[in-house]
Amino acid sequence: MKWVWGVITAVVSVIVQLLILSTLGFNFFSFSMFFVIPAGGIFLGAIATFGYFYKIVRQGLKPNKNNYLMSVIFILLSFSGFMYGEYRMAYVSPSNEINYKFEGEHISHFVFGESDEPITLLNYYDYKFNNSSLSIFSRGHVSNAIDIEPNKWVNISKFLIQCVGLLIGGLCVGLLVTSGKTHCSSCKKAYLQEHKLLDVNSEMIEPVISEINQYIHNNNGEGLTTYITEQKALCEDVASDTNVKYGFKFGHCPNCQQGYLIKSCYTLDKHGNFEEQEDKKAVIPISQEIVIS
Ligand SMILES: [Zn+2]
C-alpha cells in the first residue's frame, strides 16, 4: 500500500503550502533562494513523494524506474492541490484586496475589468501571468487595481523554475532515502535487511575475520553462529574503546533471499561518535545453508 503513503504525504505538502499562504499570506511554492534556486518547490516536492519512497525502502526494495514515474503522479497531485487550493482560497476583502483568509467574498463572484467574464480557475492564473495589474469590478463597483508581478515572461519563467524545483525535490527523495543502504548484488532489485551480529576492535579484527572466513568456506553455519555468540561476549565491551572498530552484520535480501555477511569499518569522529567508512565496507555473499542456520 505504498501509494497510500504517497497520497498522504502529497496531501501534507498541499496543507503546508496552503496553511502558509493563508496564515502568512506568503506563497511558499514560489519562494526562491538567490533568485533562481526554487527552494520552496524543492522542499514541497520532497514532502510530496517522501511517503511513497519511504514505504518502498521500508519494504526492502530499491525504487525502480516505474516507481520514479509513479512518484511524478504524487508531484502532480501536490501541484494541482497548490493551484486549485490557492484559487479556492482567493477572497476579495471589503477593501478590495485579494486575501487567502476567507475574508470577504470568493474571487469567482467578481469579474475582470469591464468584461462580464467571471474569474474562473483558469483565467485567475491566466491573468496572474499576463497582467501587470489585475482590476476587479465588484458587481459594478469599481475597485482598486491589485498589483501582481509586472512582467509576463518573468512570471512564466519563475513559475516554470518552481515547477522544475518541485519535480527535482520529489525525485531526489528517492535517491536520498536509499543512500547508505546495501544493495543486493545478486538480484539488484532490493536493499538488504540488516541484523547486527557483533562489533570488534582493530586488534581483534584479523583473527575474527580469518575464523569467520573459515566457517563460510566450510559452509558451517552452526559453527559460525556459535563462534559469533562466543566472540560477542568477548569482544563487544572493548570494541568501543578504540578509535577504529569493525562491525559485522548479517544481510538478507527480501527479494531473492540471498544472504550476505557485511563487514563495516567505523572511525571515531571529532565529536566522539563512530562514523561508518563507506569505502571500507565489505559485502560477502554467503550460501543458503549458512543463511538457514
Ligand atoms: Zn536479491
Boltz pocket constraint, residues with backbone or C-beta under 6 A from the ligand:
constraints:
  - pocket:
      binder: B
      contacts: [[A, 184], [A, 185], [A, 186], [A, 187], [A, 188], [A, 189], [A, 190], [A, 253], [A, 254], [A, 255], [A, 256], [A, 257], [A, 258]]
      max_distance: 6.0
